[in-house]
Amino acid sequence: MPAAIKAPYQIVAKGANQPEAEMRIFGDIGEDFWGEGITDERVAADLDALNDQDLRVRVNSYGGSVAMGLAIANAISNYAGKTTGVIEGVSASISSMIPLACDHVEIADNARMMVHGPHAGSYGFSDDHREAADMLDGFADAMSRLYIKKTGKSADEIMGLLTDRKDHWFGAEEALAFGLADEITEGLRVAAHGFMQSRFAPSAIAAFGEKPLSQLFDGKQSSTTAAVAANNPQPEEVEEMPDALDKDDKAAKPKVVAKTTQVADPNVPAARSETEVLAANDKRIGDIRAAFQPFAAHEGVQALLDGFVGDSNITVEVANNKLLAHLGSGTEPLARSPHIEHGEDSADKQIKASMDVLLVRAGVHNMRGNGQDAVAINLSGNDFRGATLMDLARASLQRAGVNAKGMDKRAIVAAAFQSTSDFPVLLENTIHKVLLQAYVTTADTWSRFCKVGSVSDFRAHNRYRTGSIGNLDSLNENGEFKHKAIPDGEKSSITAGTKGNIIAITREAIINDDLQALTDLAQMLGRAFRRTIESAVYALLAENSGMGPLLADGKAIFHADHNNIGAGAAISMASLEADSVLMSAQKDVSNNDFLDISPDVLLVPKGLRGTARTINEAEYDPDTANKLHKPNISRGMFSDIVDTQRMTGTRRYAFASVNDAPVIEVAFLDGVQEPYIETKDGWSTDGAELKVRGDFGVAGIDYRGAVTNAGV
C-alpha cells in the first residue's frame, strides 16, 4: 500500500491517459498550523495555470473556513473551461459549495452532502459579539446565493436551512431531488478516505455506542482506501463492509470478495488503521466526559452525556455547545444589566471611604449613586471621618507608593496632583456629582415646548419632513391605474456647538481645606449650563422681532406665508379659540390635507401668567359681562402654561405637543444632556484644572406646530 501523504489537496493537469484535468479536495478548507492546506490562493493560482482545460473537481471534505470556501467556489465558477463537480464521499458545510460551483454535479450513490449555516465563536464586549453575529449573517447571505442559483429554490427556503441551527444531510437521491446534484454515479461501498472518524461521521457508526469498534473488524485491519483513476487495473482481495448488521450479532465480520480495483494513486492518503480509529474515538469520549464532569450534578446532564459518548457524530466542540445550551435552558434574562462583582481590597475600601467623606462634606444629598440605585452614606466606622483634604491627599500618595514623609504641604499637594495617585480622581468625581446635582435641580422652561434631539458630531445635521401623496385617484374608463408622483419634502438643519469653562483647583484651596469653594463653583457651573440652554432657546425665539429664526425657505418660523400669525387680541376665550382654529388649518408638506393639530403649550410673559391660567381653567367664560353662565369653550386647551421673565410685552406663543409637530429642537452631542468634566494638571494655575463643557445646538425645524399672537 502506498505511503500516506499529508497534503489534502492536489491538482493534476490533463495528460495522455487523462481527458480532463483533476482537482482533488480531500480535506478541510483553510490553512493549517504549518501553512499547508486547501486555500483560495492555491486554487486560484492552479486554475490560472490550467489554461482553461476541462476540469473535474473531486470532493471529500467536511468543510472549514467559510471565507476561503466562498473564494474557492467563486474561482471555480469563474473558470472558463468546462467543470464537473464530483462528490465522492462527503461534501459538507462550506465544502458543499465547491462542487455546486461547477457546470455539472455528480454524486456517488453512497456519498452524502450536508448543508448548514456558518457558525463561529467570538470573544469580547457585547458590541464584539454583535459584530460577529452580523458577520455570520453576511456569510449566510453570501452562501445562500449559490444554493439558490443551483437548486432554483426560493430565498426563504434556502435561508431556512442556513438559519435553523441544524445540519441538513442529503443522500444521493435526496441531493438529486433537491437540485444539489445533476447525476448519481456508482460509488465504492466505503468513501474515499476509508473509515473516517470525523465531526460529521455517518450516523450508522453511532449505532455501536461505546462498544469497541474492533468488533467491526474482528482483529483485522481495514483496507478500504478508494483507488484513484489510473491505468492497469489488477484483481486483488479487499475487505468490504457488510451490507447490514445482524440485530443480534454486532460483531459481524467484513466479508472478503474478489474485486477489480485500480492502482492506488500515491497522491491519495491511505486509510487509517483500526488502532488509529479506536484511539480517536477513545479520545473523543474522554474529552467529552472531562468537559461534562463539573456539571454532573445538574439535572439532565448525565442523560445528555450518555447520548453523546455513544454517538460518533458528536464531536467535543458540538458536545460543549449543546451542554451550554442545556445549562442555559429555562433561564430568563435579567431585568437589569448583568454586572460582575469582586471583593474589595484595602485600597478599594480606602478610595470608597474617601469618596464618601467628600460627598458628605459636599452635601450631595448625603447619597451615593443615582436614581433607584442611590443609597444613604453612613460614615460610621469610616477611617477618614473628619479628614481634611490634606489628609486625603497624603492617603492617596501612600496608596500610590509615594513616601510623603518630610514633604511640606505644598510638596504633598503637588505630588498628589502630579503622581499616579487617585486624589485628582476623587476630587473630580465629587465636583462632577455636585455639578450634576445643580444641573438637574435647576428649573428650566425650554424642555416644556422644545423637542430634544441628538447629533453625532459638530456638522450640520438635516431634519427632513416628507411630502404626502394625497387621496387615491379613481380608475379611468379603461380600468387603468394612474401613476402617482412622489412629492418632495422639506429640510431643515441643526448644528451643535460647545459651551464651557475651567475651574481652577489651587494648592491653597487644598491646604486651607476649602472644599466648599470648589463645590460652590461646581454648583454655579451646573446651573449656568442649564441657563445657557434656556437663554439660547429664547434668543432664537426673539430673532426677527419675535418671529423666530429663518427656516430653509428663507422665512421666519412665524410668517404670513406660513399662516401662523393670529389677529392681535388680548388673551380671552375667543382669541385662544381663534388661535387654535388657525393652527388646525395647517396642511402637510405637500399641501394635500389638513394636519388638524391642536395647541398644547401656551408660552407667555410673566405678567400674563394669571390671565392665561384663569382663561384655561375657568369652567365658564370669565369675560361674560352679564354674569350668565356661558361655558368656557377653551377650557383645558393647554396642558401646560409656561411663563418666563425672558419675554416682555404681550406677545404669546401656542405650541403643539412636541410629539405631534415640533417647532424648535435642542440637540445634544450623542444625546448627552448633562455637562461633563475633564481634568488636567494646572498650567495657568498652581494645582489642577477642571474643564466643564457641554455640547448642544438650538434650531427652528418647522412652523406648522406653532401660532403667535401679538396681543394688545
C-alpha positions in Angstrom: 0.0 0.0 0.0 1.5 3.4 -0.9 2.6 5.6 1.9 0.1 8.2 3.1 0.8 11.9 2.3 -0.2 14.9 4.3 -1.3 17.2 1.5 -5.2 17.1 1.3 -5.1 19.0 -2.0 -3.7 18.1 -5.4 -4.2 19.2 -8.9 -3.3 17.1 -12.0 -3.2 18.6 -15.4 -4.7 16.9 -18.5 -2.5 14.1 -19.8 -2.3 11.4 -22.5 -4.4 9.0 -20.4 -6.5 11.7 -18.7 -9.1 13.5 -20.8 -9.5 16.3 -18.3 -7.6 18.0 -15.5 -8.3 16.9 -12.0 -8.6 18.9 -8.8 -8.7 16.7 -5.6 -10.1 18.3 -2.5 -9.8 15.6 0.2 -9.6 17.6 3.4 -10.6 20.6 5.4 -10.8 24.0 3.7 -8.3 26.5 5.0 -4.8 26.8 6.2 -3.4 24.7 9.0 -0.8 25.5 11.6 2.1 24.7 9.2 0.7 27.0 6.5 -0.4 24.0 4.4 -4.0 23.2 3.4 -6.6 23.9 0.8 -6.6 27.7 0.3 -8.2 30.0 -2.1 -4.8 31.4 -3.1 -3.5 28.0 -4.1 -6.7 27.1 -6.0 -6.8 30.4 -7.9 -3.1 30.0 -8.9 -3.6 26.5 -10.1 -6.7 27.4 -12.1 -4.8 30.1 -13.9 -2.1 27.6 -14.8 -4.5 25.1 -16.4 -5.2 27.3 -19.4 -9.0 26.6 -19.4 -8.6 22.8 -19.7 -11.8 20.8 -18.9 -11.7 20.3 -15.1 -13.0 17.5 -12.8 -13.3 18.7 -9.2 -13.3 15.7 -6.8 -14.5 16.4 -3.3 -14.4 14.6 0.0 -14.4 17.3 2.7 -16.2 18.2 5.9 -15.8 22.0 5.3 -13.6 24.5 7.1 -13.1 28.2 6.5 -16.2 29.9 5.2 -14.3 32.8 3.6 -11.9 30.5 1.8 -14.6 28.2 0.7 -16.6 31.0 -0.8 -13.5 32.3 -2.6 -12.7 28.8 -4.0 -16.3 28.4 -5.2 -16.2 31.8 -6.9 -12.8 30.9 -8.5 -14.2 27.7 -9.9 -17.5 29.4 -11.0 -15.5 32.0 -13.0 -13.2 29.3 -14.6 -13.5 29.4 -18.4 -13.2 25.7 -19.0 -15.9 23.1 -18.6 -16.2 22.0 -14.9 -17.6 18.8 -13.3 -18.0 18.5 -9.6 -17.8 15.0 -8.2 -18.9 14.2 -4.6 -17.0 11.1 -3.8 -17.6 10.7 -0.1 -18.8 13.7 1.9 -19.3 17.2 0.8 -20.3 19.1 4.0 -20.7 22.6 5.3 -18.7 25.1 3.2 -17.2 22.4 1.0 -20.7 21.6 -0.3 -20.5 24.9 -2.3 -17.4 23.8 -4.2 -19.0 21.1 -6.4 -22.1 23.3 -6.8 -19.9 26.0 -8.4 -19.2 23.6 -11.3 -21.2 23.3 -14.5 -22.3 19.7 -13.7 -22.5 17.9 -10.4 -22.1 14.2 -9.9 -22.7 12.4 -6.6 -21.7 8.8 -5.8 -24.7 6.7 -4.8 -23.2 6.2 -1.4 -22.0 9.7 -0.9 -23.6 12.4 1.2 -23.9 16.2 1.3 -24.6 18.4 4.3 -25.8 22.0 4.4 -25.9 24.3 7.4 -25.4 27.9 8.3 -22.0 29.4 9.2 -21.1 29.4 12.9 -18.1 30.7 14.9 -17.1 31.6 18.4 -16.5 35.2 19.4 -14.7 37.0 22.3 -15.0 40.4 23.7 -17.6 43.0 24.7 -21.3 43.0 23.6 -20.5 45.1 20.5 -17.9 42.5 19.5 -20.5 39.7 19.7 -23.0 41.8 17.7 -20.3 42.4 15.0 -19.6 38.6 14.9 -23.4 37.9 14.5 -23.6 40.4 11.7 -20.6 38.8 10.1 -22.2 35.4 10.2 -25.4 36.7 8.8 -23.5 38.2 5.9 -21.7 34.9 5.2 -25.1 33.1 5.3 -26.5 35.5 2.8 -23.4 35.0 0.5 -23.7 31.2 0.8 -27.4 31.3 0.0 -26.9 32.8 -3.4 -25.1 29.8 -4.8 -27.6 27.3 -3.3 -30.5 29.3 -4.7 -28.8 29.5 -8.2 -28.1 25.8 -8.3 -31.4 24.4 -6.8 -33.9 27.1 -8.0 -35.4 27.1 -4.6 -36.7 30.3 -3.0 -34.5 32.5 -0.9 -36.8 31.9 2.1 -36.4 28.1 1.8 -32.6 28.3 1.5 -32.2 30.8 4.3 -34.3 28.5 6.4 -31.6 25.8 6.0 -28.9 28.2 6.9 -30.5 29.8 10.0 -32.2 27.0 11.9 -29.0 25.8 13.6 -29.3 22.3 12.2 -27.2 20.1 10.0 -29.2 19.0 6.9 -27.8 15.8 5.4 -28.7 14.7 1.9 -28.2 11.2 0.5 -27.5 10.9 -3.3 -31.2 10.6 -4.2 -32.2 13.4 -1.8 -29.5 15.7 -3.2 -30.7 15.0 -6.8 -34.3 15.6 -5.9 -33.4 18.9 -4.1 -31.4 20.1 -7.0 -28.0 19.9 -5.4 -26.8 17.3 -7.9 -27.4 16.6 -11.5 -26.4 12.9 -11.8 -25.9 9.9 -9.5 -22.9 7.7 -10.2 -21.9 4.3 -8.9 -19.6 4.6 -6.0 -17.5 2.3 -3.8 -19.1 0.9 -0.7 -16.8 2.9 1.6 -15.9 6.6 1.0 -12.6 7.6 -0.5 -10.8 8.2 2.8 -11.9 4.9 4.3 -13.5 4.5 7.7 -13.0 8.1 8.9 -13.8 9.3 12.4 -15.0 12.8 12.0 -17.2 15.5 13.3 -19.8 14.6 10.6 -19.4 10.8 10.6 -22.4 8.9 9.1 -25.0 8.2 11.7 -24.7 4.4 11.1 -21.4 4.4 13.1 -23.2 5.7 16.1 -25.3 2.5 16.4 -22.4 0.7 18.1 -22.4 3.1 21.0 -19.3 2.7 23.2 -18.8 -0.9 22.1 -15.2 -1.3 20.9 -15.0 -0.6 17.2 -12.6 -3.5 16.8 -15.7 -5.8 16.8 -16.3 -4.4 13.3 -13.0 -5.7 12.1 -12.6 -8.9 14.1 -9.0 -8.1 14.7 -8.2 -7.4 11.1 -7.1 -4.1 9.6 -9.4 -2.4 7.1 -8.0 -1.6 3.7 -10.8 0.4 2.1 -8.9 3.2 0.6 -10.5 4.2 -2.6 -8.3 4.0 -5.7 -7.7 7.0 -7.9 -8.3 6.6 -11.6 -5.2 5.1 -13.3 -4.2 2.5 -15.8 -3.5 -1.3 -15.4 -6.4 -2.5 -13.2 -5.4 -5.6 -11.3 -7.6 -8.0 -9.3 -7.0 -8.3 -5.6 -8.8 -9.3 -2.5 -10.2 -6.4 -0.4 -12.4 -6.2 2.6 -15.9 -5.0 2.1 -18.2 -3.7 4.8 -21.2 -5.9 5.5 -24.4 -4.7 3.9 -26.2 -4.9 7.2 -25.5 -5.9 10.7 -27.4 -8.7 12.3 -29.6 -7.5 15.1 -28.1 -10.0 17.5 -24.6 -10.0 16.2 -23.0 -6.6 16.3 -19.6 -8.2 15.7 -20.5 -9.2 12.1 -17.3 -9.7 10.1 -16.5 -8.0 6.9 -16.6 -10.4 4.0 -13.7 -10.9 1.6 -14.6 -10.6 -2.0 -12.7 -10.5 -5.2 -12.8 -7.1 -6.7 -11.0 -5.4 -9.6 -9.6 -2.2 -8.5 -7.2 0.3 -9.9 -3.7 1.0 -8.9 -3.8 3.4 -5.9 -2.7 6.9 -6.7 0.2 7.9 -4.4 -1.4 11.3 -4.0 -4.4 9.9 -2.1 -4.0 9.4 1.7 -4.1 5.9 2.9 -6.9 4.7 5.2 -6.5 4.9 8.9 -5.8 1.8 10.7 -8.1 0.2 13.3 -5.8 1.3 16.1 -6.0 5.0 14.9 -9.8 4.8 14.6 -10.1 3.4 18.1 -7.7 5.9 19.6 -9.5 8.8 18.0 -12.9 7.6 19.4 -11.5 6.9 22.9 -10.0 10.5 22.9 -13.3 11.9 21.8 -15.2 10.1 24.6 -12.6 11.1 27.2 -12.6 14.7 26.3 -16.4 14.9 26.4 -16.5 13.2 29.8 -13.9 15.7 31.1 -16.0 18.6 29.9 -19.2 17.3 31.5 -17.7 16.2 34.8 -18.0 19.7 36.6 -21.7 19.8 35.8 -22.6 16.2 36.6 -25.0 17.2 39.4 -27.2 19.3 37.1 -30.4 17.8 36.1 -30.3 16.1 32.7 -26.6 16.4 32.2 -25.9 12.7 32.7 -28.5 11.7 30.2 -27.0 14.1 27.7 -23.6 12.7 28.3 -24.7 9.1 27.8 -26.2 10.1 24.5 -23.1 12.0 23.3 -20.4 9.4 24.1 -22.4 6.8 22.1 -22.8 9.0 19.1 -19.8 9.3 16.8 -21.4 12.3 15.1 -20.9 14.4 18.3 -17.5 16.0 18.5 -16.2 17.6 21.6 -17.0 21.0 20.3 -20.6 20.1 19.5 -21.0 18.4 22.9 -19.7 21.5 24.7 -22.1 23.8 22.7 -25.1 21.5 23.5 -24.1 21.4 27.2 -24.0 25.2 27.4 -27.4 25.3 25.7 -28.8 22.8 28.2 -27.4 24.6 31.2 -28.9 27.9 29.9 -32.3 26.5 29.1 -35.2 27.6 31.3 -33.4 30.7 32.4 -34.7 34.2 31.8 -32.9 37.5 31.0 -32.1 39.7 34.0 -34.4 42.7 34.5 -31.3 44.8 34.7 -28.0 44.7 33.0 -25.7 42.0 34.5 -22.6 43.1 36.3 -19.6 41.4 37.7 -18.6 42.0 41.3 -15.3 41.2 43.0 -14.1 41.6 46.5 -12.7 44.9 47.6 -9.0 45.1 48.6 -7.7 47.5 51.1 -7.0 50.2 48.5 -10.6 49.9 47.1 -12.0 50.3 50.6 -9.9 53.4 51.3 -11.0 55.0 48.0 -14.6 54.3 48.7 -14.3 55.7 52.2 -12.5 58.8 51.0 -15.2 59.4 48.4 -18.0 59.0 51.0 -16.4 61.7 53.2 -16.1 64.1 50.3 -19.7 63.5 49.2 -21.0 64.2 52.7 -18.9 67.3 53.0 -20.1 68.5 49.6 -23.7 68.0 50.6 -24.7 65.8 47.6 -27.9 64.9 49.3 -25.8 62.6 51.5 -26.3 59.9 48.9 -24.1 57.7 46.8 -25.4 56.7 43.3 -28.2 58.0 41.2 -31.9 57.2 40.9 -33.1 53.9 42.2 -29.6 52.7 42.9 -28.9 55.6 45.3 -28.1 54.7 48.9 -27.6 56.7 52.0 -23.9 57.3 53.0 -23.1 56.1 56.5 -19.8 57.4 57.9 -19.9 55.2 61.0 -16.6 53.3 61.1 -15.2 55.3 58.3 -11.4 55.7 58.9 -11.5 59.1 57.1 -14.3 60.6 59.0 -13.3 64.2 59.8 -10.3 64.0 57.4 -9.2 67.2 55.7 -8.3 67.5 52.1 -4.6 67.3 53.1 -5.3 64.0 55.0 -6.9 62.6 51.9 -4.0 63.8 49.7 -1.5 62.0 52.0 -3.5 58.8 51.9 -3.7 58.9 48.1 0.1 59.2 47.9 0.5 56.3 50.3 -1.7 54.1 48.1 0.3 55.2 45.1 3.5 54.1 46.9 4.9 57.6 47.4 6.5 58.4 50.7 5.3 61.8 51.9 7.5 61.8 55.0 9.5 65.0 55.1 7.4 66.8 52.5 5.8 70.2 53.3 2.1 70.8 52.5 2.8 72.3 49.1 5.0 69.4 48.1 2.4 66.9 49.2 -0.4 68.7 47.2 1.9 68.9 44.1 2.8 65.2 44.3 -0.9 64.3 44.8 -1.8 66.0 41.5 1.3 65.0 39.5 1.9 61.4 40.6 -0.2 58.4 39.8 -2.3 59.0 43.0 -6.1 58.8 42.9 -6.5 62.2 44.6 -7.4 64.2 41.4 -10.0 61.5 40.5 -11.6 61.7 44.0 -11.9 65.5 43.6 -13.2 65.2 40.1 -15.8 62.7 41.0 -17.0 64.8 43.9 -17.2 68.0 41.9 -18.9 66.2 39.0 -21.6 64.9 41.3 -22.1 68.4 42.7 -22.3 69.9 39.2 -24.8 67.3 38.0 -26.9 67.8 41.1 -27.1 71.5 40.5 -27.8 71.0 36.8 -30.6 68.5 37.4 -32.3 70.6 40.1 -32.2 73.9 38.2 -35.6 74.6 36.7 -35.9 75.4 33.0 -38.8 76.1 30.7 -37.4 75.2 27.2 -37.8 71.5 27.8 -41.6 72.0 28.1 -42.1 73.2 24.5 -38.9 72.1 22.6 -38.0 68.8 21.1 -34.9 67.1 22.5 -32.7 65.6 19.8 -29.3 64.1 19.2 -26.5 64.7 16.8 -23.3 62.6 16.2 -20.8 65.3 15.5 -20.4 69.1 15.1 -21.5 69.2 11.4 -24.9 70.4 10.3 -27.5 67.6 10.6 -30.5 67.7 8.4 -34.1 67.2 9.6 -36.5 66.1 6.9 -40.3 66.2 6.6 -41.6 64.0 3.8 -44.4 65.0 1.4 -47.7 63.2 1.1 -49.4 61.5 -1.8 -52.9 62.8 -1.0 -56.1 60.9 -1.9 -56.1 57.9 -4.2 -57.3 58.6 -7.8 -60.3 56.9 -9.5 -59.7 54.4 -12.3 -60.3 55.7 -15.8 -62.9 54.2 -18.1 -60.4 51.5 -19.2 -59.8 50.5 -15.6 -56.2 51.8 -15.7 -54.4 53.0 -12.6 -52.6 56.3 -12.8 -49.0 56.8 -11.8 -48.6 58.9 -8.7 -45.6 61.2 -8.3 -43.7 61.1 -5.1 -43.7 64.6 -3.7 -40.6 66.4 -2.5 -40.3 67.0 1.2 -38.8 69.8 3.3 -35.5 70.0 5.0 -34.1 72.0 8.0 -30.8 71.6 9.8 -29.3 71.8 13.3 -25.7 72.1 14.4 -24.2 71.5 17.9 -21.6 73.7 19.5 -19.6 73.6 22.7 -20.0 75.8 25.8 -17.7 75.5 28.8 -15.4 77.0 31.4 -12.5 75.9 33.6 -12.4 75.5 37.4 -9.0 76.0 39.0 -8.2 73.8 42.0 -5.4 75.6 43.7 -2.9 74.3 46.2 -4.2 76.9 48.6 -7.7 75.5 48.4 -6.4 72.1 49.4 -4.1 73.3 52.1 -6.9 75.5 53.5 -9.3 72.6 53.3 -11.7 74.8 51.3 -13.8 72.1 49.6 -16.8 74.4 49.8 -15.2 76.9 47.5 -14.7 74.2 44.9 -18.2 72.8 45.2 -19.8 76.2 45.1 -18.0 76.8 41.8 -19.3 73.4 40.5 -22.9 74.3 41.5 -22.7 77.6 39.8 -21.4 76.0 36.6 -24.1 73.3 36.7 -26.8 75.9 36.9 -25.0 78.1 34.3 -25.1 75.3 31.7 -28.8 74.8 32.3 -29.4 78.5 31.9 -27.2 78.6 28.9 -29.6 76.3 27.0 -32.5 78.3 28.3 -31.0 81.6 27.0 -30.2 80.1 23.6 -33.8 79.0 23.1 -35.3 82.3 24.0 -32.7 84.2 22.0 -33.6 82.1 19.0 -37.3 82.8 19.5 -36.7 86.5 19.8 -35.0 86.7 16.4 -36.7 88.8 13.7 -38.7 90.8 16.2 -40.1 87.8 17.9 -41.0 85.9 14.7 -38.2 83.4 15.3 -35.3 82.2 13.2 -35.3 81.8 9.4 -36.2 78.3 8.1 -34.9 76.7 5.0 -37.4 78.5 2.9 -35.8 81.9 3.9 -38.8 82.9 6.0 -39.1 83.1 9.8 -41.0 80.5 11.8 -43.9 82.9 12.2 -44.7 84.4 8.8 -47.8 85.4 6.9 -47.0 82.8 4.2 -46.8 80.2 7.0 -50.4 81.2 8.1 -49.4 81.0 11.8 -49.8 84.6 13.0 -53.1 85.3 14.7 -55.0 88.6 14.6 -53.8 90.7 17.6 -56.0 90.3 20.5 -55.7 90.1 24.3 -55.9 86.6 25.9 -59.5 85.6 26.1 -61.7 82.6 25.5 -62.5 83.8 22.0 -58.9 84.8 21.0 -57.4 81.5 22.2 -60.1 79.6 20.3 -59.2 81.6 17.2 -55.5 80.7 17.6 -56.5 77.1 17.9 -58.5 77.2 14.7 -55.6 78.8 12.9 -53.2 76.0 14.0 -55.7 73.3 12.9 -55.8 74.8 9.4 -52.2 73.9 8.7 -51.7 71.4 5.9 -49.0 68.8 5.3 -45.8 69.4 3.4 -47.5 68.6 0.0 -50.5 70.8 0.9 -52.7 67.8 0.3 -54.6 67.5 3.6 -55.2 69.2 6.9 -52.9 68.2 9.8 -55.7 69.0 12.3 -53.2 69.6 15.2 -54.2 71.5 18.4 -52.3 73.7 20.8 -50.8 72.0 23.9 -48.4 74.5 25.5 -49.0 78.3 25.9 -45.9 80.4 26.3 -46.5 83.9 27.8 -44.5 86.7 29.6 -44.6 86.5 33.3 -47.1 89.3 33.5 -49.8 87.4 31.7 -49.5 84.2 33.7 -52.6 84.8 35.9 -54.8 85.8 33.0 -53.7 82.8 31.0 -54.3 80.3 33.8 -57.7 81.8 34.6 -58.9 81.5 31.0 -57.5 78.0 30.6 -59.0 76.7 33.9 -62.3 78.5 34.2 -65.5 76.5 33.8 -67.4 79.5 32.5 -66.3 82.3 30.3 -64.8 84.9 32.7 -65.2 87.7 30.2 -69.0 87.4 30.1 -70.3 90.8 31.2 -73.8 89.9 32.1 -72.9 87.2 34.6 -74.7 84.5 32.6 -73.0 81.1 32.9 -71.6 80.8 29.4 -69.4 77.7 29.1 -65.7 78.3 28.5 -65.1 76.7 25.1 -61.3 77.0 25.5 -61.2 75.4 28.9 -58.3 72.9 29.3 -57.0 73.7 25.8 -53.4 73.8 27.2 -51.9 71.0 29.2 -49.1 73.4 30.3 -48.8 77.2 30.6 -45.2 78.4 30.6 -44.4 81.9 31.9 -41.0 83.5 31.8 -39.2 86.7 32.6 -37.2 86.2 29.4 -40.2 87.6 27.5 -41.8 91.0 27.8 -44.8 92.8 26.4 -48.0 91.0 25.4 -46.8 88.5 22.6 -47.7 84.9 23.3 -46.9 81.6 21.5 -49.1 78.5 21.3 -47.2 75.3 20.6 -48.5 71.9 19.6 -47.1 68.8 21.5 -43.5 68.1 20.5 -44.6 64.5 19.8 -47.1 65.8 17.1 -45.5 68.8 15.5 -42.1 70.0 16.9 -41.1 73.5 16.0 -37.9 74.1 17.9 -35.3 71.5 18.6 -32.4 71.3 21.2 -29.9 68.7 20.1 -27.1 67.3 22.2 -24.0 65.7 21.0 -24.5 61.9 21.2 -27.7 62.6 23.2 -25.7 63.5 26.4 -27.6 66.3 28.0 -25.5 66.8 31.2 -22.3 68.7 31.3 -19.1 66.7 31.9 -15.7 67.3 33.3 -12.1 66.8 32.1 -9.1 67.1 34.4 -5.6 68.1 33.7 -2.6 69.3 35.7 -2.7 73.1 36.2 -0.8 75.1 33.5 -2.0 78.5 34.3 -2.7 77.7 37.9 -0.6 76.1 40.7 -2.7 73.0 41.2 -5.1 71.4 38.7 -7.8 72.5 36.3 -11.2 71.0 35.7 -12.8 71.8 32.3 -16.6 71.8 32.4 -18.2 71.5 29.0 -21.5 70.8 27.3 -22.3 70.3 23.6 -25.6 71.3 22.2 -27.4 73.2 19.4 -30.7 75.0 19.0 -32.6 75.5 15.8 -36.1 76.0 14.3 -37.2 73.0 12.3 -40.8 73.7 11.3 -43.6 76.2 11.5 -46.8 74.2 11.4 -46.9 73.3 15.1 -47.0 76.9 16.5 -49.0 80.1 16.4 -48.1 83.5 17.7 -50.3 86.4 18.7 -49.0 89.9 19.5 -51.8 90.5 21.9 -52.8 94.1 22.9 
